[in-house]
Amino acid sequence: MTGLPLIIVFVLAIIVMIVAISKFKVHPFLAIMGVSLILAILAGIPFVDKTVDGKTVAGIPTVIGQGFSGTFSSIGIVIILGALIGSVLEKTGAALKLADMVIKIVGKKHPELAIELMGWVVSIPVFCDSGFVILNPIRKALVKRTAVSSVAMTVALSAGLYISHVFIPPTPGPIAAANTLGVGDNLLLVMGLGVLCSILPLIAGLMYAMYIGKKIKSQDEIEDNGEVTKTYEELVAEYGKLPNGFNALAPIIVPIILMALGSISSMAGWKGALNIACTFLGKPIIALTVGTLFAVLQLGLAGKMKDFYNITNETLKTVGPILFVTAAGGVLGKVISSSSMVSYITAHAEVLSAVGIFFPFILAAILKSAQGSSTVAITTTAGILAPLLPVLGLATPVRAALCVMAIGAGAMTVSHANDSYFWVVTNFGDMKPEQGYKTQTACTLILGIASMVEIFVLSLFL
């Protein structure tokens, strides 16, 4: 099957995948792998390897194997190390220290901005779900101290966490997307764009948080449940002693510096041992390995080395499903690139090029809204788009990184009942589900649109 019929089958396959995940609760890994196999058969990929005009044409088993293993060989270790760093930051209280550093900079007179920026910083290495749980006690303490709206603080914290979760590595989604789209060795560029693309959604999220906080009251504001909120000092006491600022920042900032040196060495054309050292240390795997060593040092200084095995074990359990879903997305991308679909679309490039940077956003938003997981939406969309970047005019490193941002913006749009983060925010924010739709769901829609507006403006100049 070729041409337009194959495009139609592809669209139907994506719809089947979405329905299977969202309605029939099929695990994303099985749904993506199943759809990839069916699509490979219908696309006419041979059942076994064969030779045509002296060239070996890969069969379906080979295509699936290459797509799956390619993900593990290139990005698997990076995802594991990034998640491990986040787990250690959580265990040692370094995440609290980072939050404390932010509030000292912003000040207590702007609690919504402070909690939003806390979330934005903490969620760079820590999953947004975990980040909300970590920072929620501080949110409650700030609500008590400043008498600001609990709902406003909940929405602001959720927004800050979510923005960096979808935009800035070492969060697994952006890392996987960057690698799939060919900019995995230039994570510094992706990080820089992630920070830049965070500006407008951070402003929009803060404004909406302050607006909706005046309209809706949380259950703990309506009913005095007698809950004793812990002060910041009490939270610190639970950890014994928080790491100092350098130790808290080192697992995050050192990998960034090393990757920056790698990029600078490449651009400046450095030679000899210096170039070799910078290039080696600047590779994401090595840079994050160094970051992990700083995290382990932090764990040792906190006297919690005995917990390292359990932390690693729990991290691997958490990361495992993400890795497999990411690898399945790689399989789907490999099937697409091995079919005649790309050549057909290339021949009719004017249709997609008119959509341009909005196409990744729309596709990711559909996948996100349908199945709930931002990471699944990011990795799946990246796998689908990888062969199509030249058609969309996004083949250069900068524009490919911008495509990662557009996918991330779509993967925020929207968080509702099929998203675990929706329930974390509503439950810990003491809100009913119907309030969650007016706060979390509406806010993520605004965040996605605001992000895409900024990304589109940047695409006019980059």
N, C-alpha and C positions, 0 to 999 in steps of 0.2 A: 504494500500500500504506500502510495506517495502523494505529494501535492496537497490540495485542499482537503480531501478525505482524511488524510493523516492528521492534519491540523484539527479537524472536527473530532476525530477519535481522541486526540490528545486532550482537548478541552473536556470531553466526556469522561476521560480517565481521571482528570483532576477533580471533576465533580463527584465521581464515584469515590475517590479517595477521601474527599471532604465529608461526604455523607457517611461513609464507613467509620471515620474517626469520631464525628460529632454526634450522629444519631444512633449508630449501632455499637458505639464504644469499642471499636476495634483499635488495638494499640497502634500508634502512629508507625512504629517500625514495620509491623506486619502489613498495614495498609499501603505504605509507600513501596515496600518490596513487592507486594502482590500486584500493584498497579504497574510497577516497573517491568515485571515479567510479562504481564499481558500486553503492555505497550510494545515491548521488544518483539513479541511474536507477531502482533498486528503490523508493526513497522517493517517486517520482512527481514529482520536480522537473522542470519542462518542459525540453525540449531546447534551446529558444531563448527569449529574452525575449518575454513576451506581456502584454497588458493585460486585466485582469479587474476589472470594476466600476470602471473609471476609474483603477485602480492598476496600476503596472507590476510584474509578477512576474518576478524574475530567473531566467534559464535556467541550465543547468548550466555552460556556459562562463563566464558572468558570476560565478556563485557561486564557482567555482574560482579565477578571477582575483582576486576580492575577498579571498578567504581567504588567497591566496598573497601578494598585494601588501601587504595590511594588516600582515603580520608585518614585512616589510622597512621599511615606512614608519614603523613605531612602535618597533621594537626592534633592527633590524639594526645600526644605527650604535653603539648602546650595547654590543652584544655584541662588535663589532669593537674598540672602544676599550678595553673591559675586558680583552680578551685581549692587546691591544697593551701595555697597562700591565704585565701579567703577564710578557710576553716581555722587556721592558726590565729589570724587576726581576731576572729570571733572568740576563740577559746582564751586568749591571753588578755582580752579587754582592750586590745589595740584599736578596735573599731570605735570603742567609747572614747579613747584618747583622740582619735581623728575628729570625732564629732565635737569634742571639747575644744579642740584647736580652732574649728570653724566658728563655733559660737563666740569665742574670744575675739575673733577677727570681726565678725558681723555685729556683735553686741546683743544684749538682752532686750533692747528696745524694739527689736524687729524679730520676734520669735518665729513668725511664719517663714520669713526669709532664712533665718538661722536653721530651722529644722529642714527646710527644703535643701539647702546647701549641704547640711550634714548627710542627708540621704543621698545626694548626688555624689559626694565624695566616697561614702562608705560602700555604695553599690558598684563602684568600679571593680573591686576585687570580690565582693560578697554578693550572692544572689539577692534579688530585691525582696523575696519572701523572707529570707533570713535577716536581711537588713532591717526590715520593718519590725520584726520581732525584737531585734537587738536594740533599736532606737525607740521603740514604743514606750518603755518606762521613762526615758528622758522627755518624750513628748508629753506624757501625762504630768511629769514634774513641772515642765514649763507651763502647761495649762494652769496648774494650781498656783504657780508663782506669779504669772502675768495676767491671769483672769481672761485670757484670749479664748476664742471659740475652739472647742475641742474638735469640731468638724473641720474647721479651717486648718488646724494643725495636722489632722489626719490626711487631708487631701494634699497639703503642701509636702508632707513627708513622702506620701505615696508617689507624687509627681517627681520629686527629686530622685528617688530611688529608681523609678521606671526609666527616666531619661538616660541615665548613664548605663543602665542595664542593657539597653538595646543599641547604644551608640559606641561605648568605649571599652576596648579590650583592657584587661584580660577576661572580661565576661565571655563565656563560651560562644554565645551566638555571634557577636561581631567578629571574633577570632575565626570561627568556622567559615563565615561568609567571606571574610577577607581572603582566606586561603583558597576557597573555592573559586573566587573571582580573580585570582592571580596576583593579589597584593599581600599575601601572607608574609612575605619577607620584608614588607615595608609597613609594619604595624605602627610605627611612629607617625606616619602619614595618616593612618586610620584614626589613631588616638587624637591627633591634632584636629582633624576634621570633626571628630566626635565632640571634642570640647567646643569647637566653633559652632557646630549645629545644635548645641545644647542651649545657646543663649536665648533664642526666641521662645522655645517651649518652656524654659525655666520662668521667663517673664509671664507667659500666658498661664502657666500652671499656678503661679503665685497669685495672679489677679483673680483667677477663677476660685481659688481656695478662699481668698478673702471675701469674695462675693457670696459663694454658697454657704460660707460659715455664718452669714447673717440670716440665711433663709431656713437652715435646718439645724436642729439640736440633736445631739447624740443621746442615747438612752441614759448614760451616766450624768448628763446635764439635766435630764428630765426627772430622773429618780435618784435620790441620794442613797446609793447602795452601801455607804459606809466603808467603801474600800480605802485602805490606807495606801496612798501613793508614795513610792520610795523616792527619796531625794537623790540628787546626783551623788552626794557623799556616801549614801547608803549603797548605791550601785557600785561605786568604786571599792567600797569595803568588801563587797562580795568577791572581788578579784584579788583582794589582798593589797596589791599595788599595781597601778597601771604602768605600762612601759613609758619611757620618756619619748619626746616628740620624734627624735631621730629613729629610734628603734621601731616606733609605730609606722613611720613613713618609709623606712628603708626597703621593706619587701615590695613596695609599689614603685618608689621613685628610682631605685637603683636599676631595675630592668629598663625603665624608660630612658635613663641616662645612657645605658649601654647600647640600646637600640638606636638612640640618637647619634652616638659615636660611630656606629656602623654605617648609618646613612651619611653622616658627614664625611667619613673616610671614602665612601664610594663617590660622592659628589665632588670632593676636593681632589680625588685622584692620588691619595696617599700611596706610597710605595713601601716595600720591604716589610720588616717585622711589625712595624706599627700598623700597617694596613691589615696584615694577617690577624693580629691580635684584635683589632677593632671589628673586623668582619666576623671573626669567630664569636667574640663575646656579644656582638650585635644581633646574631641570629636569635629569633624569638625563643627557641628551645633552650639555648644556652643562657640567654638573659633571664628567663624565668627560672631556670635552675639556680642561678645566683640569687635571685629574689627568694627562692625557696630556702636556700641556705641561711639567708638573713632571717627568714621566718622561724627556722629551726633554732637559730641563735636566740631569737626573742623568746621562744618556748623554753629554752634552757635557762635564760635569765629570770623567767617567771617561775622557775622551779617545777615545771610541768612536763618535763621530758618523758615521764612515765606514761603520759597520755598520748604520746606521739603515734604509737601503733594504732590505737583506737581512732584517733583523729584521721589518720591516713586511711584506715579501713572504712570508716563512715564516708569519707570523701569519695573513695572509689565506688562505693555503693550509690552515691548520689550522682556521680559523673557517668557511671556506666550507661544508664538509659539515654543520656544526652549523646554520648559517643555513638551508640548504635543507631539512634535516629539520624544523627549527622551523617553517618556512613550510608544509611539508606537513602538519604537525600543525594549523596554522591553517586549512588547507583542510578537513581532516576536521571541525574544530569548526564551520566555516561551513556545511558540508553538513548537519550535525546541527541547527544552529539554523534552517536554511532548510526543514527537513522538518517533518512534523507530530508528530515524536517528542516535542519539548519540551512541546507543549500536552497531549499524551496523558499524559506523565509528571506534569505539573503537576496534571492532574485526578485523579491517583492518588498524590498527594504523600506520603501517610502511609506508604507502603511504604519509600521512600527516606529520608524524614526520620527513620525509626527507626534507620537505619544511620548517618546524619549524617556526622560527621567521619571515620569509619572507611572510608567508601566511597572517597575519594581514595587513602587508604593502600593498600587492597586492590587497587584497579585499577593503581596505580603498581607495586606489588610484583609483580603478575602480569606486567606488561610488562617490568619489570627482569629478573626471573628468566628470562623467555623469550628475550629478545634481547640482554641483556648491558649495554647502554649506559644509564647513569643519566640522561644528558642527554636521550636519546630517550624514556625512560620519563617524565621530568618534562614535557617539551614535549608529548608525545602525550596524556598524561593531562590536562594543563591544557586542551588543545584540546577534548577530549571533555567536560570538566566545565564549561567556560565557560557554556554555555547552561543548565546545571542548578543553578547556585549558589542561586537563589531557592528551588528545590525542596528542596535540602539544608539550607536555613536558613543559608547562608554568604554572603549577598549584601552585608552591610555591609563596609566597608573592612578592619576589624580581623579579621573572620571570614574574609574572602577571603584575607587574608595568612596566617591560620592554616591555610587550605586549602593554600596554597603549602607550608607546613611539613609538612602531612600527606602531600602528594605527595612531598616530598623524603625523608621518612622511608620511604615505600614504595620510593622509587628507590634506597635502600641495601640493600633486602632481596630477594635476596642476591647477593653477588659470587661467581661461580664460573667454570667453564672458558670460558664464552662472553663473559667480560668481560676486556678488555685489562688492566684494573687488577689483576685476579687474578694474571695472569702477571707483571706488573711487580713486585708484592709478593713472590710466591713466588721468582722468579728472583733479584731483588736481595737478598732475604732468605735466599738459599742454602737453600731448602726444596724438597722433592720435591712433586709435585702432590697426593699423598695427604695430605701435611702441610698443604698449602694449604687443603684442605677443612676440616681440624680447626682451623685458625687463621683465615685470611681469611674463609672462607665462614661459619663458626660465629660469628665476631666481628661480621660485618655483619648477621647475623640478630639477634644480641643488640642491636646498635646500633639497628636498625629498630624492634624491640619497645620498647626503652627510650625511644626518641624518641616513639613513638606514645602510650605511657603518659603522658609529660609533656604532650604536645599535647592529649590527652583531658582531663587535669586542668585545663589552661589554658582549654579550651573551656567548662568549667563556669562560669568566672568572666568570660570575655571576650565 
